[in-house]
Amino acid sequence: MEMLDLKELCSNWDRSNEAFAEIVAATVKTLGLYQRELAAQFQVAESTVSRWSGGIARPHPRFQEMVVSAIQRRVSKALKSTNRASAPRTARSGLTTRHAVAAKSHS
């Protein structure tokens, strides 16, 4: 699953247990995290994250919303940093090519 797919999955979350389990499992795979890292972020046991991703257990609905929102923010941040890293820079100004063209058209 790609990061954009995970972002869309979070955005379209229907509050079902199955979708929550899919989001947690996809987060670990897509972001290359260990379950223990996700567990530490949410201050739960690693086994809890394992049960969430397997659909065996689920947290309180408000906690689910917090988890999905935090995952959305993390994915958005990762996408932004990926976009910044991949934007070509001009030799002189250090601006991205798009910004350099825009600056040139305004001068």
Biopython code that builds the backbone (N, CA, C, O; Angstrom):
import numpy as np
from Bio.PDB.StructureBuilder import StructureBuilder

atoms = [
    (1, "MET", "N", (0.855, -1.175, 0.000)),
    (1, "MET", "CA", (0.000, 0.000, 0.000)),
    (1, "MET", "C", (0.899, 1.234, 0.000)),
    (1, "MET", "O", (1.901, 1.279, 0.712)),
    (2, "GLU", "N", (0.541, 2.216, -0.787)),
    (2, "GLU", "CA", (1.277, 3.479, -0.867)),
    (2, "GLU", "C", (0.780, 4.430, 0.215)),
    (2, "GLU", "O", (-0.302, 4.245, 0.773)),
    (3, "MET", "N", (1.591, 5.458, 0.504)),
    (3, "MET", "CA", (1.194, 6.430, 1.527)),
    (3, "MET", "C", (-0.089, 7.162, 1.151)),
    (3, "MET", "O", (-0.922, 7.438, 2.013)),
    (4, "LEU", "N", (-0.251, 7.476, -0.131)),
    (4, "LEU", "CA", (-1.484, 8.148, -0.550)),
    (4, "LEU", "C", (-2.700, 7.254, -0.324)),
    (4, "LEU", "O", (-3.774, 7.744, 0.026)),
    (5, "ASP", "N", (-2.536, 5.955, -0.521)),
    (5, "ASP", "CA", (-3.629, 5.017, -0.264)),
    (5, "ASP", "C", (-3.977, 4.988, 1.222)),
    (5, "ASP", "O", (-5.150, 4.947, 1.593)),
    (6, "LEU", "N", (-2.949, 5.009, 2.065)),
    (6, "LEU", "CA", (-3.173, 5.021, 3.514)),
    (6, "LEU", "C", (-3.860, 6.308, 3.941)),
    (6, "LEU", "O", (-4.760, 6.293, 4.780)),
    (7, "LYS", "N", (-3.429, 7.424, 3.355)),
    (7, "LYS", "CA", (-4.062, 8.713, 3.675)),
    (7, "LYS", "C", (-5.542, 8.683, 3.296)),
    (7, "LYS", "O", (-6.390, 9.158, 4.052)),
    (8, "GLU", "N", (-5.846, 8.131, 2.136)),
    (8, "GLU", "CA", (-7.239, 8.026, 1.691)),
    (8, "GLU", "C", (-8.025, 7.074, 2.583)),
    (8, "GLU", "O", (-9.182, 7.339, 2.909)),
    (9, "LEU", "N", (-7.403, 5.972, 2.978)),
    (9, "LEU", "CA", (-8.044, 5.013, 3.873)),
    (9, "LEU", "C", (-8.437, 5.689, 5.188)),
    (9, "LEU", "O", (-9.534, 5.472, 5.702)),
    (10, "CYS", "N", (-7.543, 6.499, 5.719)),
    (10, "CYS", "CA", (-7.838, 7.229, 6.959)),
    (10, "CYS", "C", (-8.951, 8.250, 6.736)),
    (10, "CYS", "O", (-9.857, 8.380, 7.560)),
    (11, "SER", "N", (-8.878, 8.972, 5.619)),
    (11, "SER", "CA", (-9.882, 10.000, 5.320)),
    (11, "SER", "C", (-11.274, 9.408, 5.152)),
    (11, "SER", "O", (-12.270, 10.035, 5.512)),
    (12, "ASN", "N", (-11.339, 8.204, 4.605)),
    (12, "ASN", "CA", (-12.633, 7.563, 4.341)),
    (12, "ASN", "C", (-13.028, 6.557, 5.410)),
    (12, "ASN", "O", (-13.931, 5.747, 5.200)),
    (13, "TRP", "N", (-12.359, 6.603, 6.552)),
    (13, "TRP", "CA", (-12.635, 5.651, 7.628)),
    (13, "TRP", "C", (-14.107, 5.726, 8.033)),
    (13, "TRP", "O", (-14.612, 6.798, 8.367)),
    (14, "ASP", "N", (-14.781, 4.594, 7.999)),
    (14, "ASP", "CA", (-16.220, 4.541, 8.294)),
    (14, "ASP", "C", (-16.532, 4.190, 9.752)),
    (14, "ASP", "O", (-17.678, 3.890, 10.086)),
    (15, "ARG", "N", (-15.534, 4.228, 10.604)),
    (15, "ARG", "CA", (-15.648, 3.939, 12.041)),
    (15, "ARG", "C", (-15.913, 2.461, 12.328)),
    (15, "ARG", "O", (-16.263, 2.105, 13.454)),
    (16, "SER", "N", (-15.753, 1.606, 11.333)),
    (16, "SER", "CA", (-15.958, 0.176, 11.581)),
    (16, "SER", "C", (-14.689, -0.439, 12.165)),
    (16, "SER", "O", (-13.586, 0.073, 11.977)),
    (17, "ASN", "N", (-14.872, -1.545, 12.875)),
    (17, "ASN", "CA", (-13.736, -2.244, 13.480)),
    (17, "ASN", "C", (-12.801, -2.790, 12.411)),
    (17, "ASN", "O", (-11.581, -2.758, 12.567)),
    (18, "GLU", "N", (-13.381, -3.294, 11.320)),
    (18, "GLU", "CA", (-12.574, -3.860, 10.239)),
    (18, "GLU", "C", (-11.688, -2.794, 9.603)),
    (18, "GLU", "O", (-10.509, -3.031, 9.338)),
    (19, "ALA", "N", (-12.262, -1.627, 9.363)),
    (19, "ALA", "CA", (-11.494, -0.541, 8.752)),
    (19, "ALA", "C", (-10.399, -0.053, 9.699)),
    (19, "ALA", "O", (-9.297, 0.273, 9.257)),
    (20, "PHE", "N", (-10.696, 0.000, 11.000)),
    (20, "PHE", "CA", (-9.682, 0.410, 11.970)),
    (20, "PHE", "C", (-8.515, -0.575, 11.964)),
    (20, "PHE", "O", (-7.353, -0.168, 11.967)),
    (21, "ALA", "N", (-8.826, -1.862, 11.956)),
    (21, "ALA", "CA", (-7.777, -2.889, 11.919)),
    (21, "ALA", "C", (-6.939, -2.744, 10.651)),
    (21, "ALA", "O", (-5.716, -2.877, 10.696)),
    (22, "GLU", "N", (-7.587, -2.474, 9.531)),
    (22, "GLU", "CA", (-6.876, -2.304, 8.259)),
    (22, "GLU", "C", (-5.945, -1.088, 8.299)),
    (22, "GLU", "O", (-4.827, -1.140, 7.787)),
    (23, "ILE", "N", (-6.407, -0.011, 8.900)),
    (23, "ILE", "CA", (-5.591, 1.213, 9.005)),
    (23, "ILE", "C", (-4.358, 0.947, 9.855)),
    (23, "ILE", "O", (-3.251, 1.329, 9.473)),
    (24, "VAL", "N", (-4.531, 0.301, 10.994)),
    (24, "VAL", "CA", (-3.390, 0.025, 11.879)),
    (24, "VAL", "C", (-2.386, -0.887, 11.184)),
    (24, "VAL", "O", (-1.183, -0.629, 11.215)),
    (25, "ALA", "N", (-2.876, -1.944, 10.562)),
    (25, "ALA", "CA", (-1.979, -2.876, 9.867)),
    (25, "ALA", "C", (-1.265, -2.187, 8.708)),
    (25, "ALA", "O", (-0.067, -2.386, 8.508)),
    (26, "ALA", "N", (-1.991, -1.384, 7.951)),
    (26, "ALA", "CA", (-1.399, -0.680, 6.808)),
    (26, "ALA", "C", (-0.383, 0.353, 7.264)),
    (26, "ALA", "O", (0.607, 0.591, 6.573)),
    (27, "THR", "N", (-0.610, 0.964, 8.406)),
    (27, "THR", "CA", (0.320, 1.966, 8.928)),
    (27, "THR", "C", (1.673, 1.331, 9.214)),
    (27, "THR", "O", (2.712, 1.886, 8.856)),
    (28, "VAL", "N", (1.660, 0.192, 9.846)),
    (28, "VAL", "CA", (2.910, -0.500, 10.172)),
    (28, "VAL", "C", (3.667, -0.844, 8.884)),
    (28, "VAL", "O", (4.873, -0.621, 8.785)),
    (29, "LYS", "N", (2.950, -1.386, 7.910)),
    (29, "LYS", "CA", (3.588, -1.795, 6.658)),
    (29, "LYS", "C", (4.024, -0.605, 5.811)),
    (29, "LYS", "O", (5.155, -0.573, 5.326)),
    (30, "THR", "N", (3.150, 0.361, 5.630)),
    (30, "THR", "CA", (3.406, 1.476, 4.725)),
    (30, "THR", "C", (4.492, 2.413, 5.240)),
    (30, "THR", "O", (5.342, 2.864, 4.473)),
    (31, "LEU", "N", (4.464, 2.704, 6.532)),
    (31, "LEU", "CA", (5.448, 3.621, 7.095)),
    (31, "LEU", "C", (6.708, 2.909, 7.555)),
    (31, "LEU", "O", (7.652, 3.551, 8.016)),
    (32, "GLY", "N", (6.730, 1.593, 7.434)),
    (32, "GLY", "CA", (7.908, 0.835, 7.825)),
    (32, "GLY", "C", (8.174, 0.870, 9.317)),
    (32, "GLY", "O", (9.325, 0.877, 9.754)),
    (33, "LEU", "N", (7.113, 0.890, 10.087)),
    (33, "LEU", "CA", (7.240, 0.942, 11.544)),
    (33, "LEU", "C", (7.209, -0.461, 12.135)),
    (33, "LEU", "O", (6.743, -1.417, 11.514)),
    (34, "TYR", "N", (7.713, -0.545, 13.336)),
    (34, "TYR", "CA", (7.506, -1.746, 14.141)),
    (34, "TYR", "C", (6.268, -1.494, 14.987)),
    (34, "TYR", "O", (5.962, -0.350, 15.325)),
    (35, "GLN", "N", (5.563, -2.550, 15.325)),
    (35, "GLN", "CA", (4.380, -2.379, 16.172)),
    (35, "GLN", "C", (4.747, -1.720, 17.492)),
    (35, "GLN", "O", (3.946, -0.984, 18.068)),
    (36, "ARG", "N", (5.966, -1.988, 17.975)),
    (36, "ARG", "CA", (6.370, -1.381, 19.254)),
    (36, "ARG", "C", (6.486, 0.144, 19.144)),
    (36, "ARG", "O", (6.263, 0.851, 20.127)),
    (37, "GLU", "N", (6.834, 0.654, 17.952)),
    (37, "GLU", "CA", (6.916, 2.103, 17.770)),
    (37, "GLU", "C", (5.533, 2.736, 17.821)),
    (37, "GLU", "O", (5.348, 3.795, 18.422)),
    (38, "LEU", "N", (4.570, 2.088, 17.192)),
    (38, "LEU", "CA", (3.199, 2.570, 17.243)),
    (38, "LEU", "C", (2.655, 2.456, 18.670)),
    (38, "LEU", "O", (1.952, 3.346, 19.148)),
    (39, "ALA", "N", (2.983, 1.370, 19.333)),
    (39, "ALA", "CA", (2.552, 1.171, 20.720)),
    (39, "ALA", "C", (3.112, 2.261, 21.626)),
    (39, "ALA", "O", (2.403, 2.786, 22.485)),
    (40, "ALA", "N", (4.372, 2.598, 21.436)),
    (40, "ALA", "CA", (4.987, 3.649, 22.252)),
    (40, "ALA", "C", (4.315, 4.990, 22.008)),
    (40, "ALA", "O", (4.102, 5.761, 22.944)),
    (41, "GLN", "N", (3.978, 5.273, 20.750)),
    (41, "GLN", "CA", (3.335, 6.549, 20.433)),
    (41, "GLN", "C", (2.001, 6.684, 21.155)),
    (41, "GLN", "O", (1.650, 7.767, 21.625)),
    (42, "PHE", "N", (1.254, 5.580, 21.243)),
    (42, "PHE", "CA", (-0.071, 5.634, 21.855)),
    (42, "PHE", "C", (-0.093, 5.135, 23.292)),
    (42, "PHE", "O", (-1.157, 5.017, 23.900)),
    (43, "GLN", "N", (1.088, 4.844, 23.830)),
    (43, "GLN", "CA", (1.256, 4.414, 25.211)),
    (43, "GLN", "C", (0.396, 3.193, 25.546)),
    (43, "GLN", "O", (-0.334, 3.162, 26.536)),
    (44, "VAL", "N", (0.517, 2.194, 24.674)),
    (44, "VAL", "CA", (-0.152, 0.916, 24.900)),
    (44, "VAL", "C", (0.889, -0.187, 24.709)),
    (44, "VAL", "O", (1.996, 0.070, 24.236)),
    (45, "ALA", "N", (0.534, -1.391, 25.072)),
    (45, "ALA", "CA", (1.449, -2.525, 24.903)),
    (45, "ALA", "C", (1.554, -2.909, 23.426)),
    (45, "ALA", "O", (0.611, -2.721, 22.656)),
    (46, "GLU", "N", (2.699, -3.443, 23.046)),
    (46, "GLU", "CA", (2.898, -3.902, 21.677)),
    (46, "GLU", "C", (1.854, -4.951, 21.302)),
    (46, "GLU", "O", (1.378, -4.985, 20.167)),
    (47, "SER", "N", (1.503, -5.803, 22.258)),
    (47, "SER", "CA", (0.498, -6.830, 21.997)),
    (47, "SER", "C", (-0.874, -6.208, 21.691)),
    (47, "SER", "O", (-1.674, -6.783, 20.952)),
    (48, "THR", "N", (-1.128, -5.045, 22.260)),
    (48, "THR", "CA", (-2.382, -4.343, 21.988)),
    (48, "THR", "C", (-2.446, -3.915, 20.530)),
    (48, "THR", "O", (-3.471, -4.088, 19.869)),
    (49, "VAL", "N", (-1.346, -3.353, 20.028)),
    (49, "VAL", "CA", (-1.294, -2.947, 18.617)),
    (49, "VAL", "C", (-1.460, -4.171, 17.730)),
    (49, "VAL", "O", (-2.130, -4.110, 16.699)),
    (50, "SER", "N", (-0.858, -5.270, 18.123)),
    (50, "SER", "CA", (-0.993, -6.514, 17.366)),
    (50, "SER", "C", (-2.452, -6.963, 17.308)),
    (50, "SER", "O", (-2.935, -7.385, 16.257)),
    (51, "ARG", "N", (-3.141, -6.872, 18.425)),
    (51, "ARG", "CA", (-4.561, -7.263, 18.459)),
    (51, "ARG", "C", (-5.420, -6.297, 17.648)),
    (51, "ARG", "O", (-6.384, -6.709, 17.003)),
    (52, "TRP", "N", (-5.062, -4.987, 17.682)),
    (52, "TRP", "CA", (-5.794, -4.013, 16.858)),
    (52, "TRP", "C", (-5.650, -4.344, 15.383)),
    (52, "TRP", "O", (-6.638, -4.386, 14.650)),
    (53, "SER", "N", (-4.416, -4.579, 14.951)),
    (53, "SER", "CA", (-4.178, -4.812, 13.522)),
    (53, "SER", "C", (-4.767, -6.135, 13.055)),
    (53, "SER", "O", (-5.074, -6.298, 11.874)),
    (54, "GLY", "N", (-4.925, -7.072, 13.970)),
    (54, "GLY", "CA", (-5.536, -8.345, 13.628)),
    (54, "GLY", "C", (-7.048, -8.343, 13.751)),
    (54, "GLY", "O", (-7.701, -9.334, 13.424)),
    (55, "GLY", "N", (-7.609, -7.234, 14.221)),
    (55, "GLY", "CA", (-9.058, -7.143, 14.383)),
    (55, "GLY", "C", (-9.588, -7.888, 15.584)),
    (55, "GLY", "O", (-10.797, -8.078, 15.717)),
    (56, "ILE", "N", (-8.689, -8.316, 16.469)),
    (56, "ILE", "CA", (-9.083, -9.091, 17.646)),
    (56, "ILE", "C", (-9.599, -8.183, 18.761)),
    (56, "ILE", "O", (-10.511, -8.548, 19.502)),
    (57, "ALA", "N", (-9.006, -7.007, 18.867)),
    (57, "ALA", "CA", (-9.399, -6.054, 19.902)),
    (57, "ALA", "C", (-9.559, -4.680, 19.268)),
    (57, "ALA", "O", (-9.048, -4.415, 18.180)),
    (58, "ARG", "N", (-10.261, -3.835, 19.955)),
    (58, "ARG", "CA", (-10.407, -2.460, 19.490)),
    (58, "ARG", "C", (-10.518, -1.536, 20.694)),
    (58, "ARG", "O", (-11.118, -1.885, 21.711)),
    (59, "PRO", "N", (-9.937, -0.369, 20.562)),
    (59, "PRO", "CA", (-10.044, 0.581, 21.670)),
    (59, "PRO", "C", (-11.401, 1.291, 21.655)),
    (59, "PRO", "O", (-12.210, 1.111, 20.745)),
    (60, "HIS", "N", (-11.615, 2.080, 22.663)),
    (60, "HIS", "CA", (-12.813, 2.914, 22.758)),
    (60, "HIS", "C", (-12.918, 3.762, 21.485)),
    (60, "HIS", "O", (-11.895, 4.182, 20.945)),
    (61, "PRO", "N", (-14.133, 4.019, 21.000)),
    (61, "PRO", "CA", (-14.285, 4.799, 19.762)),
    (61, "PRO", "C", (-13.551, 6.139, 19.755)),
    (61, "PRO", "O", (-13.004, 6.529, 18.723)),
    (62, "ARG", "N", (-13.529, 6.847, 20.878)),
    (62, "ARG", "CA", (-12.804, 8.136, 20.923)),
    (62, "ARG", "C", (-11.304, 7.912, 20.759)),
    (62, "ARG", "O", (-10.620, 8.705, 20.112)),
    (63, "PHE", "N", (-10.799, 6.841, 21.341)),
    (63, "PHE", "CA", (-9.372, 6.535, 21.207)),
    (63, "PHE", "C", (-9.071, 6.124, 19.767)),
    (63, "PHE", "O", (-8.019, 6.468, 19.229)),
    (64, "GLN", "N", (-9.993, 5.389, 19.142)),
    (64, "GLN", "CA", (-9.821, 5.040, 17.734)),
    (64, "GLN", "C", (-9.692, 6.305, 16.886)),
    (64, "GLN", "O", (-8.827, 6.388, 16.014)),
    (65, "GLU", "N", (-10.548, 7.278, 17.144)),
    (65, "GLU", "CA", (-10.490, 8.544, 16.396)),
    (65, "GLU", "C", (-9.145, 9.231, 16.604)),
    (65, "GLU", "O", (-8.572, 9.778, 15.661)),
    (66, "MET", "N", (-8.645, 9.205, 17.826)),
    (66, "MET", "CA", (-7.355, 9.811, 18.105)),
    (66, "MET", "C", (-6.238, 9.093, 17.346)),
    (66, "MET", "O", (-5.345, 9.733, 16.791)),
    (67, "VAL", "N", (-6.295, 7.769, 17.326)),
    (67, "VAL", "CA", (-5.272, 6.971, 16.636)),
    (67, "VAL", "C", (-5.297, 7.270, 15.138)),
    (67, "VAL", "O", (-4.253, 7.520, 14.536)),
    (68, "VAL", "N", (-6.474, 7.246, 14.544)),
    (68, "VAL", "CA", (-6.582, 7.489, 13.101)),
    (68, "VAL", "C", (-6.143, 8.916, 12.764)),
    (68, "VAL", "O", (-5.473, 9.128, 11.754)),
    (69, "SER", "N", (-6.508, 9.886, 13.586)),
    (69, "SER", "CA", (-6.083, 11.276, 13.342)),
    (69, "SER", "C", (-4.566, 11.402, 13.427)),
    (69, "SER", "O", (-3.951, 12.088, 12.610)),
    (70, "ALA", "N", (-3.969, 10.751, 14.403)),
    (70, "ALA", "CA", (-2.512, 10.801, 14.549)),
    (70, "ALA", "C", (-1.824, 10.135, 13.356)),
    (70, "ALA", "O", (-0.792, 10.612, 12.885)),
    (71, "ILE", "N", (-2.390, 9.047, 12.877)),
    (71, "ILE", "CA", (-1.828, 8.368, 11.701)),
    (71, "ILE", "C", (-1.944, 9.273, 10.483)),
    (71, "ILE", "O", (-1.005, 9.370, 9.693)),
    (72, "GLN", "N", (-3.090, 9.939, 10.321)),
    (72, "GLN", "CA", (-3.264, 10.871, 9.202)),
    (72, "GLN", "C", (-2.201, 11.970, 9.230)),
    (72, "GLN", "O", (-1.609, 12.297, 8.201)),
    (73, "ARG", "N", (-1.966, 12.531, 10.408)),
    (73, "ARG", "CA", (-0.955, 13.591, 10.529)),
    (73, "ARG", "C", (0.429, 13.059, 10.181)),
    (73, "ARG", "O", (1.210, 13.732, 9.509)),
    (74, "ARG", "N", (0.724, 11.856, 10.639)),
    (74, "ARG", "CA", (2.035, 11.267, 10.377)),
    (74, "ARG", "C", (2.233, 10.996, 8.885)),
    (74, "ARG", "O", (3.314, 11.229, 8.345)),
    (75, "VAL", "N", (1.193, 10.507, 8.228)),
    (75, "VAL", "CA", (1.266, 10.248, 6.787)),
    (75, "VAL", "C", (1.403, 11.562, 6.026)),
    (75, "VAL", "O", (2.207, 11.656, 5.099)),
    (76, "SER", "N", (0.634, 12.571, 6.403)),
    (76, "SER", "CA", (0.727, 13.876, 5.732)),
    (76, "SER", "C", (2.125, 14.459, 5.877)),
    (76, "SER", "O", (2.679, 15.003, 4.921)),
    (77, "LYS", "N", (2.687, 14.346, 7.057)),
    (77, "LYS", "CA", (4.040, 14.848, 7.298)),
    (77, "LYS", "C", (5.058, 14.082, 6.444)),
    (77, "LYS", "O", (5.972, 14.680, 5.876)),
    (78, "ALA", "N", (4.898, 12.777, 6.359)),
    (78, "ALA", "CA", (5.808, 11.960, 5.547)),
    (78, "ALA", "C", (5.680, 12.314, 4.070)),
    (78, "ALA", "O", (6.681, 12.374, 3.356)),
    (79, "LEU", "N", (4.452, 12.549, 3.611)),
    (79, "LEU", "CA", (4.250, 12.928, 2.212)),
    (79, "LEU", "C", (4.866, 14.286, 1.912)),
    (79, "LEU", "O", (5.466, 14.475, 0.855)),
    (80, "LYS", "N", (4.722, 15.234, 2.834)),
    (80, "LYS", "CA", (5.315, 16.563, 2.632)),
    (80, "LYS", "C", (6.828, 16.489, 2.551)),
    (80, "LYS", "O", (7.441, 17.122, 1.692)),
    (81, "SER", "N", (7.432, 15.716, 3.443)),
    (81, "SER", "CA", (8.889, 15.625, 3.425)),
    (81, "SER", "C", (9.371, 14.892, 2.174)),
    (81, "SER", "O", (10.444, 15.199, 1.654)),
    (82, "THR", "N", (8.586, 13.925, 1.685)),
    (82, "THR", "CA", (8.930, 13.232, 0.444)),
    (82, "THR", "C", (8.843, 14.195, -0.733)),
    (82, "THR", "O", (9.709, 14.189, -1.608)),
    (83, "ASN", "N", (7.800, 15.020, -0.757)),
    (83, "ASN", "CA", (7.641, 15.986, -1.842)),
    (83, "ASN", "C", (8.758, 17.017, -1.836)),
    (83, "ASN", "O", (9.263, 17.393, -2.894)),
    (84, "ARG", "N", (9.144, 17.473, -0.658)),
    (84, "ARG", "CA", (10.239, 18.451, -0.559)),
    (84, "ARG", "C", (11.550, 17.846, -1.030)),
    (84, "ARG", "O", (12.335, 18.506, -1.712)),
    (85, "ALA", "N", (11.787, 16.606, -0.674)),
    (85, "ALA", "CA", (13.034, 15.944, -1.033)),
    (85, "ALA", "C", (13.121, 15.676, -2.530)),
    (85, "ALA", "O", (14.216, 15.653, -3.092)),
    (86, "SER", "N", (11.979, 15.473, -3.179)),
    (86, "SER", "CA", (11.999, 15.134, -4.591)),
    (86, "SER", "C", (11.890, 16.339, -5.517)),
    (86, "SER", "O", (12.055, 16.195, -6.729)),
    (87, "ALA", "N", (11.616, 17.522, -4.977)),
    (87, "ALA", "CA", (11.485, 18.713, -5.821)),
    (87, "ALA", "C", (12.867, 19.143, -6.316)),
    (87, "ALA", "O", (13.770, 19.350, -5.505)),
    (88, "PRO", "N", (13.048, 19.283, -7.646)),
    (88, "PRO", "CA", (14.359, 19.693, -8.175)),
    (88, "PRO", "C", (14.669, 21.134, -7.794)),
    (88, "PRO", "O", (13.770, 21.974, -7.765)),
    (89, "ARG", "N", (15.920, 21.423, -7.506)),
    (89, "ARG", "CA", (16.341, 22.767, -7.108)),
    (89, "ARG", "C", (17.168, 23.388, -8.222)),
    (89, "ARG", "O", (17.899, 22.697, -8.931)),
    (90, "THR", "N", (17.041, 24.708, -8.367)),
    (90, "THR", "CA", (17.858, 25.395, -9.356)),
    (90, "THR", "C", (19.244, 25.608, -8.774)),
    (90, "THR", "O", (19.401, 25.657, -7.554)),
    (91, "ALA", "N", (20.224, 25.732, -9.605)),
    (91, "ALA", "CA", (21.616, 25.821, -9.161)),
    (91, "ALA", "C", (21.903, 27.102, -8.396)),
    (91, "ALA", "O", (22.607, 27.064, -7.387)),
    (92, "ARG", "N", (21.383, 28.228, -8.845)),
    (92, "ARG", "CA", (21.741, 29.507, -8.220)),
    (92, "ARG", "C", (20.976, 29.817, -6.949)),
    (92, "ARG", "O", (21.570, 30.126, -5.916)),
    (93, "SER", "N", (19.678, 29.734, -7.025)),
    (93, "SER", "CA", (18.862, 30.261, -5.934)),
    (93, "SER", "C", (18.524, 29.262, -4.844)),
    (93, "SER", "O", (18.197, 29.662, -3.727)),
    (94, "GLY", "N", (18.593, 27.986, -5.139)),
    (94, "GLY", "CA", (18.171, 26.989, -4.162)),
    (94, "GLY", "C", (16.666, 26.823, -4.142)),
    (94, "GLY", "O", (16.142, 26.015, -3.375)),
    (95, "LEU", "N", (15.955, 27.585, -4.984)),
    (95, "LEU", "CA", (14.508, 27.449, -5.069)),
    (95, "LEU", "C", (14.162, 26.218, -5.884)),
    (95, "LEU", "O", (14.958, 25.756, -6.702)),
    (96, "THR", "N", (12.985, 25.697, -5.659)),
    (96, "THR", "CA", (12.540, 24.615, -6.530)),
    (96, "THR", "C", (12.333, 25.198, -7.912)),
    (96, "THR", "O", (12.139, 26.405, -8.056)),
    (97, "THR", "N", (12.370, 24.366, -8.910)),
    (97, "THR", "CA", (12.203, 24.825, -10.286)),
    (97, "THR", "C", (10.880, 25.560, -10.442)),
    (97, "THR", "O", (10.823, 26.597, -11.102)),
    (98, "ARG", "N", (9.834, 25.046, -9.852)),
    (98, "ARG", "CA", (8.517, 25.682, -9.945)),
    (98, "ARG", "C", (8.555, 27.083, -9.361)),
    (98, "ARG", "O", (8.016, 28.015, -9.958)),
    (99, "HIS", "N", (9.195, 27.248, -8.182)),
    (99, "HIS", "CA", (9.281, 28.568, -7.561)),
    (99, "HIS", "C", (10.180, 29.501, -8.367)),
    (99, "HIS", "O", (9.896, 30.696, -8.454)),
    (100, "ALA", "N", (11.249, 28.987, -8.953)),
    (100, "ALA", "CA", (12.146, 29.802, -9.747)),
    (100, "ALA", "C", (11.411, 30.342, -10.974)),
    (100, "ALA", "O", (11.581, 31.506, -11.337)),
    (101, "VAL", "N", (10.594, 29.500, -11.614)),
    (101, "VAL", "CA", (9.820, 29.951, -12.778)),
    (101, "VAL", "C", (8.827, 31.009, -12.355)),
    (101, "VAL", "O", (8.657, 32.006, -13.055)),
    (102, "ALA", "N", (8.164, 30.818, -11.225)),
    (102, "ALA", "CA", (7.200, 31.801, -10.736)),
    (102, "ALA", "C", (7.887, 33.111, -10.398)),
    (102, "ALA", "O", (7.363, 34.180, -10.710)),
    (103, "ALA", "N", (9.058, 33.047, -9.762)),
    (103, "ALA", "CA", (9.787, 34.267, -9.404)),
    (103, "ALA", "C", (10.236, 35.012, -10.662)),
    (103, "ALA", "O", (10.197, 36.242, -10.707)),
    (104, "LYS", "N", (10.658, 34.273, -11.670)),
    (104, "LYS", "CA", (11.109, 34.875, -12.923)),
    (104, "LYS", "C", (9.964, 35.573, -13.634)),
    (104, "LYS", "O", (10.161, 36.631, -14.232)),
    (105, "SER", "N", (8.770, 34.997, -13.578)),
    (105, "SER", "CA", (7.627, 35.588, -14.265)),
    (105, "SER", "C", (7.138, 36.852, -13.568)),
    (105, "SER", "O", (6.457, 37.672, -14.184)),
    (106, "HIS", "N", (7.477, 37.021, -12.286)),
    (106, "HIS", "CA", (7.073, 38.206, -11.548)),
    (106, "HIS", "C", (8.093, 39.321, -11.617)),
    (106, "HIS", "O", (7.826, 40.424, -11.140)),
    (107, "SER", "N", (9.258, 39.066, -12.198)),
    (107, "SER", "CA", (10.291, 40.120, -12.254)),
    (107, "SER", "C", (10.243, 40.899, -13.525)),
    (107, "SER", "O", (11.044, 41.813, -13.720)),
]
sb = StructureBuilder()
sb.init_structure("model")
sb.init_model(0)
sb.init_chain("A")
sb.init_seg("    ")
for serial, (resi, resn, name, xyz) in enumerate(atoms, 1):
    if name == "N":
        sb.init_residue(resn, " ", resi, " ")
    sb.init_atom(name, np.array(xyz, "f"), 0.0, 1.0, " ", f" {name:<3s}", serial, name[0])
structure = sb.get_structure()
